[in-house]
Amino acid sequence: MNGNNRASIRPGITVDIVLKQDQRSGKLTRGIVKDILTNSPTHPHGIKVRLQDGQVGRVKDIISS
């Protein structure tokens, strides 16, 4: 499932995100959502989230709910 819809992302789910410095390479980072930082219901590049370890990026894939 892709991470463009805010409604499908909740704190506590496991996601793959792209960090700002990895946008060119497309390298994914897996983690558990702590905070949702995007306020709009959708975003074409993915909803921005903060992971529990403090990393911030845009959701590319939702792994588990």
C-alpha positions, -999 to 999 in steps of 0.1 A, spaced: 0 0 0 14 34 -9 18 63 16 0 91 -2 -32 90 19 -31 104 54 -61 83 65 -42 50 60 -13 61 83 -15 59 121 11 60 149 24 25 156 23 11 121 54 -1 103 63 18 71 91 23 46 101 60 42 125 80 20 147 103 40 155 138 26 191 128 19 180 96 2 155 111 -22 179 109 -52 189 73 -46 155 62 -35 169 42 -5 142 32 19 143 32 57 119 10 77 105 21 110 75 26 132 55 58 129 56 81 159 40 113 145 23 123 113 37 157 101 16 163 70 -17 180 76 -33 176 42 -53 144 35 -31 134 6 3 143 -8 17 132 -42 52 124 -28 40 107 3 28 117 38 57 131 59 61 112 92 85 110 122 96 75 131 101 64 167 139 68 163 135 104 153 141 101 116 118 122 93 108 112 58 79 106 33 61 73 34 66 51 3 51 18 15 29 7 44 42 -26 57 18 -36 85 -10 -19 104 
